[in-house]
Amino acid sequence: MIFDRLATSDYRIVETATPSGYKTTPIVEENDS
């Protein structure tokens, strides 16, 4: 549950914060570790 919520929130932040190209991949991977 926590991971799902975190992932959803991070997704949005990443999309807005990172205009480079790596949207949700980096955040999710970092959280997983």
mmCIF file of the N, C-alpha and C atoms, coordinates in Angstrom:
data_MODEL
# 
_entry.id   MODEL 
# 
loop_
_atom_site.group_PDB 
_atom_site.id 
_atom_site.type_symbol 
_atom_site.label_atom_id 
_atom_site.label_alt_id 
_atom_site.label_comp_id 
_atom_site.label_asym_id 
_atom_site.label_entity_id 
_atom_site.label_seq_id 
_atom_site.pdbx_PDB_ins_code 
_atom_site.Cartn_x 
_atom_site.Cartn_y 
_atom_site.Cartn_z 
_atom_site.occupancy 
_atom_site.B_iso_or_equiv 
_atom_site.pdbx_formal_charge 
_atom_site.auth_seq_id 
_atom_site.auth_comp_id 
_atom_site.auth_asym_id 
_atom_site.auth_atom_id 
_atom_site.pdbx_PDB_model_num 
ATOM 1  N N  . MET A 1 1  ? 0.848  -1.200 0.000   1.00 0.00 ? 1  MET A N  1 
ATOM 2  C CA . MET A 1 1  ? 0.000  0.000  0.000   1.00 0.00 ? 1  MET A CA 1 
ATOM 3  C C  . MET A 1 1  ? 0.882  1.248  0.000   1.00 0.00 ? 1  MET A C  1 
ATOM 4  N N  . ILE A 1 2  ? 1.810  1.298  0.915   1.00 0.00 ? 2  ILE A N  1 
ATOM 5  C CA . ILE A 1 2  ? 2.683  2.478  1.003   1.00 0.00 ? 2  ILE A CA 1 
ATOM 6  C C  . ILE A 1 2  ? 3.415  2.684  -0.318  1.00 0.00 ? 2  ILE A C  1 
ATOM 7  N N  . PHE A 1 3  ? 3.962  1.596  -0.846  1.00 0.00 ? 3  PHE A N  1 
ATOM 8  C CA . PHE A 1 3  ? 4.731  1.715  -2.086  1.00 0.00 ? 3  PHE A CA 1 
ATOM 9  C C  . PHE A 1 3  ? 3.840  2.238  -3.209  1.00 0.00 ? 3  PHE A C  1 
ATOM 10 N N  . ASP A 1 4  ? 2.625  1.733  -3.288  1.00 0.00 ? 4  ASP A N  1 
ATOM 11 C CA . ASP A 1 4  ? 1.701  2.186  -4.326  1.00 0.00 ? 4  ASP A CA 1 
ATOM 12 C C  . ASP A 1 4  ? 1.471  3.689  -4.209  1.00 0.00 ? 4  ASP A C  1 
ATOM 13 N N  . ARG A 1 5  ? 1.193  4.121  -3.000  1.00 0.00 ? 5  ARG A N  1 
ATOM 14 C CA . ARG A 1 5  ? 0.921  5.552  -2.792  1.00 0.00 ? 5  ARG A CA 1 
ATOM 15 C C  . ARG A 1 5  ? 2.154  6.376  -3.126  1.00 0.00 ? 5  ARG A C  1 
ATOM 16 N N  . LEU A 1 6  ? 3.274  5.912  -2.670  1.00 0.00 ? 6  LEU A N  1 
ATOM 17 C CA . LEU A 1 6  ? 4.515  6.639  -2.908  1.00 0.00 ? 6  LEU A CA 1 
ATOM 18 C C  . LEU A 1 6  ? 4.797  6.703  -4.403  1.00 0.00 ? 6  LEU A C  1 
ATOM 19 N N  . ALA A 1 7  ? 4.615  5.583  -5.059  1.00 0.00 ? 7  ALA A N  1 
ATOM 20 C CA . ALA A 1 7  ? 4.895  5.520  -6.494  1.00 0.00 ? 7  ALA A CA 1 
ATOM 21 C C  . ALA A 1 7  ? 3.987  6.499  -7.240  1.00 0.00 ? 7  ALA A C  1 
ATOM 22 N N  . THR A 1 8  ? 2.707  6.501  -6.898  1.00 0.00 ? 8  THR A N  1 
ATOM 23 C CA . THR A 1 8  ? 1.773  7.390  -7.583  1.00 0.00 ? 8  THR A CA 1 
ATOM 24 C C  . THR A 1 8  ? 2.183  8.844  -7.393  1.00 0.00 ? 8  THR A C  1 
ATOM 25 N N  . SER A 1 9  ? 2.504  9.202  -6.176  1.00 0.00 ? 9  SER A N  1 
ATOM 26 C CA . SER A 1 9  ? 2.884  10.580 -5.884  1.00 0.00 ? 9  SER A CA 1 
ATOM 27 C C  . SER A 1 9  ? 4.190  10.929 -6.589  1.00 0.00 ? 9  SER A C  1 
ATOM 28 N N  . ASP A 1 10 ? 5.160  10.024 -6.497  1.00 0.00 ? 10 ASP A N  1 
ATOM 29 C CA . ASP A 1 10 ? 6.458  10.272 -7.128  1.00 0.00 ? 10 ASP A CA 1 
ATOM 30 C C  . ASP A 1 10 ? 6.295  10.413 -8.634  1.00 0.00 ? 10 ASP A C  1 
ATOM 31 N N  . TYR A 1 11 ? 5.456  9.578  -9.218  1.00 0.00 ? 11 TYR A N  1 
ATOM 32 C CA . TYR A 1 11 ? 5.241  9.650  -10.668 1.00 0.00 ? 11 TYR A CA 1 
ATOM 33 C C  . TYR A 1 11 ? 4.937  11.079 -11.085 1.00 0.00 ? 11 TYR A C  1 
ATOM 34 N N  . ARG A 1 12 ? 3.997  11.671 -10.429 1.00 0.00 ? 12 ARG A N  1 
ATOM 35 C CA . ARG A 1 12 ? 3.588  13.033 -10.790 1.00 0.00 ? 12 ARG A CA 1 
ATOM 36 C C  . ARG A 1 12 ? 4.751  13.996 -10.576 1.00 0.00 ? 12 ARG A C  1 
ATOM 37 N N  . ILE A 1 13 ? 5.379  13.901 -9.447  1.00 0.00 ? 13 ILE A N  1 
ATOM 38 C CA . ILE A 1 13 ? 6.501  14.808 -9.135  1.00 0.00 ? 13 ILE A CA 1 
ATOM 39 C C  . ILE A 1 13 ? 7.593  14.660 -10.186 1.00 0.00 ? 13 ILE A C  1 
ATOM 40 N N  . VAL A 1 14 ? 7.909  13.438 -10.517 1.00 0.00 ? 14 VAL A N  1 
ATOM 41 C CA . VAL A 1 14 ? 8.985  13.184 -11.481 1.00 0.00 ? 14 VAL A CA 1 
ATOM 42 C C  . VAL A 1 14 ? 8.608  13.779 -12.825 1.00 0.00 ? 14 VAL A C  1 
ATOM 43 N N  . GLU A 1 15 ? 7.406  13.532 -13.269 1.00 0.00 ? 15 GLU A N  1 
ATOM 44 C CA . GLU A 1 15 ? 6.972  14.036 -14.576 1.00 0.00 ? 15 GLU A CA 1 
ATOM 45 C C  . GLU A 1 15 ? 7.111  15.562 -14.629 1.00 0.00 ? 15 GLU A C  1 
ATOM 46 N N  . THR A 1 16 ? 6.832  16.213 -13.523 1.00 0.00 ? 16 THR A N  1 
ATOM 47 C CA . THR A 1 16 ? 6.876  17.673 -13.495 1.00 0.00 ? 16 THR A CA 1 
ATOM 48 C C  . THR A 1 16 ? 8.281  18.176 -13.182 1.00 0.00 ? 16 THR A C  1 
ATOM 49 N N  . ALA A 1 17 ? 9.000  17.414 -12.395 1.00 0.00 ? 17 ALA A N  1 
ATOM 50 C CA . ALA A 1 17 ? 10.316 17.880 -11.956 1.00 0.00 ? 17 ALA A CA 1 
ATOM 51 C C  . ALA A 1 17 ? 11.396 17.515 -12.976 1.00 0.00 ? 17 ALA A C  1 
ATOM 52 N N  . THR A 1 18 ? 11.214 16.424 -13.672 1.00 0.00 ? 18 THR A N  1 
ATOM 53 C CA . THR A 1 18 ? 12.241 15.993 -14.626 1.00 0.00 ? 18 THR A CA 1 
ATOM 54 C C  . THR A 1 18 ? 11.726 16.084 -16.058 1.00 0.00 ? 18 THR A C  1 
ATOM 55 N N  . PRO A 1 19 ? 12.032 17.164 -16.735 1.00 0.00 ? 19 PRO A N  1 
ATOM 56 C CA . PRO A 1 19 ? 11.647 17.323 -18.129 1.00 0.00 ? 19 PRO A CA 1 
ATOM 57 C C  . PRO A 1 19 ? 12.650 16.673 -19.080 1.00 0.00 ? 19 PRO A C  1 
ATOM 58 N N  . SER A 1 20 ? 13.544 15.887 -18.527 1.00 0.00 ? 20 SER A N  1 
ATOM 59 C CA . SER A 1 20 ? 14.587 15.265 -19.348 1.00 0.00 ? 20 SER A CA 1 
ATOM 60 C C  . SER A 1 20 ? 14.000 14.112 -20.156 1.00 0.00 ? 20 SER A C  1 
ATOM 61 N N  . GLY A 1 21 ? 13.554 13.070 -19.480 1.00 0.00 ? 21 GLY A N  1 
ATOM 62 C CA . GLY A 1 21 ? 13.001 11.933 -20.215 1.00 0.00 ? 21 GLY A CA 1 
ATOM 63 C C  . GLY A 1 21 ? 12.758 10.758 -19.286 1.00 0.00 ? 21 GLY A C  1 
ATOM 64 N N  . TYR A 1 22 ? 13.570 10.616 -18.249 1.00 0.00 ? 22 TYR A N  1 
ATOM 65 C CA . TYR A 1 22 ? 13.388 9.495  -17.324 1.00 0.00 ? 22 TYR A CA 1 
ATOM 66 C C  . TYR A 1 22 ? 12.331 9.898  -16.306 1.00 0.00 ? 22 TYR A C  1 
ATOM 67 N N  . LYS A 1 23 ? 11.100 9.566  -16.615 1.00 0.00 ? 23 LYS A N  1 
ATOM 68 C CA . LYS A 1 23 ? 9.978  10.031 -15.789 1.00 0.00 ? 23 LYS A CA 1 
ATOM 69 C C  . LYS A 1 23 ? 9.886  9.248  -14.473 1.00 0.00 ? 23 LYS A C  1 
ATOM 70 N N  . THR A 1 24 ? 9.298  8.068  -14.522 1.00 0.00 ? 24 THR A N  1 
ATOM 71 C CA . THR A 1 24 ? 8.993  7.352  -13.274 1.00 0.00 ? 24 THR A CA 1 
ATOM 72 C C  . THR A 1 24 ? 10.023 6.265  -12.969 1.00 0.00 ? 24 THR A C  1 
ATOM 73 N N  . THR A 1 25 ? 10.882 5.955  -13.899 1.00 0.00 ? 25 THR A N  1 
ATOM 74 C CA . THR A 1 25 ? 11.810 4.846  -13.688 1.00 0.00 ? 25 THR A CA 1 
ATOM 75 C C  . THR A 1 25 ? 12.789 5.116  -12.549 1.00 0.00 ? 25 THR A C  1 
ATOM 76 N N  . PRO A 1 26 ? 13.496 6.221  -12.547 1.00 0.00 ? 26 PRO A N  1 
ATOM 77 C CA . PRO A 1 26 ? 14.529 6.470  -11.536 1.00 0.00 ? 26 PRO A CA 1 
ATOM 78 C C  . PRO A 1 26 ? 13.959 6.497  -10.117 1.00 0.00 ? 26 PRO A C  1 
ATOM 79 N N  . ILE A 1 27 ? 12.857 7.179  -9.927  1.00 0.00 ? 27 ILE A N  1 
ATOM 80 C CA . ILE A 1 27 ? 12.288 7.303  -8.587  1.00 0.00 ? 27 ILE A CA 1 
ATOM 81 C C  . ILE A 1 27 ? 11.892 5.930  -8.050  1.00 0.00 ? 27 ILE A C  1 
ATOM 82 N N  . VAL A 1 28 ? 11.171 5.185  -8.858  1.00 0.00 ? 28 VAL A N  1 
ATOM 83 C CA . VAL A 1 28 ? 10.692 3.872  -8.411  1.00 0.00 ? 28 VAL A CA 1 
ATOM 84 C C  . VAL A 1 28 ? 11.882 2.974  -8.077  1.00 0.00 ? 28 VAL A C  1 
ATOM 85 N N  . GLU A 1 29 ? 12.894 2.991  -8.931  1.00 0.00 ? 29 GLU A N  1 
ATOM 86 C CA . GLU A 1 29 ? 14.061 2.131  -8.692  1.00 0.00 ? 29 GLU A CA 1 
ATOM 87 C C  . GLU A 1 29 ? 14.743 2.527  -7.386  1.00 0.00 ? 29 GLU A C  1 
ATOM 88 N N  . GLU A 1 30 ? 14.885 3.819  -7.162  1.00 0.00 ? 30 GLU A N  1 
ATOM 89 C CA . GLU A 1 30 ? 15.560 4.290  -5.940  1.00 0.00 ? 30 GLU A CA 1 
ATOM 90 C C  . GLU A 1 30 ? 14.765 3.869  -4.707  1.00 0.00 ? 30 GLU A C  1 
ATOM 91 N N  . ASN A 1 31 ? 13.457 4.023  -4.773  1.00 0.00 ? 31 ASN A N  1 
ATOM 92 C CA . ASN A 1 31 ? 12.620 3.650  -3.633  1.00 0.00 ? 31 ASN A CA 1 
ATOM 93 C C  . ASN A 1 31 ? 12.697 2.147  -3.377  1.00 0.00 ? 31 ASN A C  1 
ATOM 94 N N  . ASP A 1 32 ? 12.750 1.383  -4.452  1.00 0.00 ? 32 ASP A N  1 
ATOM 95 C CA . ASP A 1 32 ? 12.796 -0.072 -4.312  1.00 0.00 ? 32 ASP A CA 1 
ATOM 96 C C  . ASP A 1 32 ? 14.039 -0.478 -3.536  1.00 0.00 ? 32 ASP A C  1 
ATOM 97 N N  . SER A 1 33 ? 15.131 0.192  -3.828  1.00 0.00 ? 33 SER A N  1 
ATOM 98 C CA . SER A 1 33 ? 16.373 -0.131 -3.109  1.00 0.00 ? 33 SER A CA 1 
ATOM 99 C C  . SER A 1 33 ? 16.247 0.427  -1.716  1.00 0.00 ? 33 SER A C  1 
# 
